[in-house]
Amino acid sequence: MSQTKIQLDWSPVEKFLREGTEAGYLMSIIEAEKLFRDFLVQNGFKIRNWQRINKLLKQFVSQPEKFSQARRTYYQIIQEPLFKINTEETKGIIKNYWQAIIDLDEAINCLSLREKIWLKIKCFLAL
């Protein structure tokens, strides 16, 4: 199994989290989603429908329900202007994004070339 380094800059997430404000918590989750998307793009995934890829990727993450909840929270933040969240919830969501990225990185490195291509096609088509 080949090892890769996940090269993502988490400093914006940490900066917003350290603010200790509700706006900072919301922004840290938005930044975590951006990192998740950046990770997939860096690995050659072209996603047309970001909302529908959870079901495709959940087989590769160790905690699919927590991953799905993290992404649902992101979409709530985007769609609900008065969305509220506290420190502990925010930390949990960020942790779930981080774990999903680690799990996906490991899974991608274990897939055969054929499996990688098929997964990328399915993600692109959002089947």
C-alpha positions as CSV (number, residue, x, y, z in Angstrom):
1,M,0.0,0.0,0.0
2,S,1.4,3.4,-1.0
3,Q,1.4,6.1,1.6
4,T,0.5,9.7,0.6
5,K,0.6,12.8,2.6
6,I,-2.6,14.8,2.8
7,Q,-1.6,18.3,1.8
8,L,-4.3,20.5,3.0
9,D,-4.0,23.8,4.9
10,W,-6.2,23.6,8.0
11,S,-5.1,26.9,9.4
12,P,-8.2,28.8,8.2
13,V,-10.4,26.3,10.0
14,E,-8.3,26.6,13.2
15,K,-8.2,30.4,12.9
16,F,-12.0,30.7,12.7
17,L,-12.5,28.1,15.5
18,R,-10.1,30.1,17.8
19,E,-12.2,33.2,17.4
20,G,-14.7,31.6,19.8
21,T,-17.6,33.3,18.1
22,E,-20.7,31.8,16.5
23,A,-19.7,33.3,13.2
24,G,-16.2,31.9,13.6
25,Y,-17.7,28.4,14.2
26,L,-19.9,28.6,11.1
27,M,-16.9,29.8,9.0
28,S,-14.7,27.0,10.3
29,I,-17.3,24.4,9.1
30,I,-17.5,26.2,5.7
31,E,-13.7,26.0,5.5
32,A,-13.7,22.3,6.5
33,E,-16.1,21.6,3.6
34,K,-13.8,23.5,1.2
35,L,-10.9,21.4,2.4
36,F,-12.9,18.2,1.8
37,R,-13.7,19.4,-1.7
38,D,-10.1,20.4,-2.3
39,F,-9.0,16.9,-1.2
40,L,-11.3,15.2,-3.8
41,V,-10.2,17.6,-6.5
42,Q,-6.5,17.0,-5.7
43,N,-7.2,13.3,-6.1
44,G,-8.7,13.7,-9.5
45,F,-12.4,13.7,-8.7
46,K,-14.6,16.0,-10.7
47,I,-17.9,16.5,-8.9
48,R,-20.9,17.9,-10.5
49,N,-23.4,17.4,-7.7
50,W,-21.7,17.8,-4.3
51,Q,-24.9,17.1,-2.3
52,R,-25.3,13.6,-3.8
53,I,-21.8,12.2,-3.3
54,N,-22.4,11.3,0.3
55,K,-24.0,8.0,-0.6
56,L,-21.1,7.2,-3.0
57,L,-18.4,7.9,-0.5
58,K,-19.9,6.7,2.7
59,Q,-18.7,3.1,2.0
60,F,-15.1,4.4,2.4
61,V,-15.5,6.4,5.6
62,S,-15.3,4.8,9.1
63,Q,-18.2,6.8,10.5
64,P,-20.6,7.4,7.6
65,E,-23.4,8.8,9.7
66,K,-21.2,11.4,11.3
67,F,-19.8,12.3,7.9
68,S,-23.3,12.7,6.5
69,Q,-24.3,14.8,9.5
70,A,-21.2,17.1,9.1
71,R,-22.2,17.7,5.5
72,R,-25.9,18.3,6.4
73,T,-24.7,20.9,8.9
74,Y,-22.7,22.6,6.2
75,Y,-25.7,22.8,3.9
76,Q,-27.9,24.1,6.8
77,I,-25.3,26.9,7.4
78,I,-25.5,27.8,3.7
79,Q,-29.3,27.7,3.5
80,E,-30.4,29.0,6.9
81,P,-29.1,32.6,7.7
82,L,-29.9,32.3,11.4
83,F,-28.3,28.8,11.9
84,K,-26.9,28.4,15.4
85,I,-24.1,26.1,16.6
86,N,-22.0,25.8,19.7
87,T,-18.3,25.1,20.2
88,E,-18.6,21.3,20.9
89,E,-20.8,20.7,17.9
90,T,-18.4,22.6,15.7
91,K,-15.4,20.7,17.0
92,G,-17.2,17.4,16.4
93,I,-18.1,18.4,12.8
94,I,-14.6,19.4,12.0
95,K,-13.3,16.2,13.5
96,N,-15.7,14.3,11.3
97,Y,-14.5,16.1,8.1
98,W,-10.9,15.3,9.1
99,Q,-11.6,11.6,9.7
100,A,-13.5,11.3,6.4
101,I,-10.5,12.8,4.6
102,I,-8.1,10.4,6.3
103,D,-10.4,7.4,5.5
104,L,-10.9,8.5,1.9
105,D,-7.2,8.9,1.4
106,E,-6.5,5.5,2.8
107,A,-9.3,3.9,0.7
108,I,-8.2,5.7,-2.5
109,N,-4.7,4.4,-2.0
110,C,-6.0,0.8,-1.7
111,L,-8.1,0.8,-4.8
112,S,-7.0,-0.7,-8.0
113,L,-6.7,1.6,-11.0
114,R,-10.0,0.2,-12.4
115,E,-11.8,0.8,-9.1
116,K,-10.4,4.4,-8.9
117,I,-11.6,5.2,-12.4
118,W,-15.1,3.7,-11.8
119,L,-15.4,5.6,-8.5
120,K,-14.4,8.9,-10.2
121,I,-16.9,8.3,-13.0
122,K,-19.7,7.5,-10.5
123,C,-18.8,10.7,-8.5
124,F,-18.8,12.8,-11.7
125,L,-22.2,11.5,-12.7
126,A,-23.4,11.5,-9.0
127,L,-25.1,8.2,-9.5
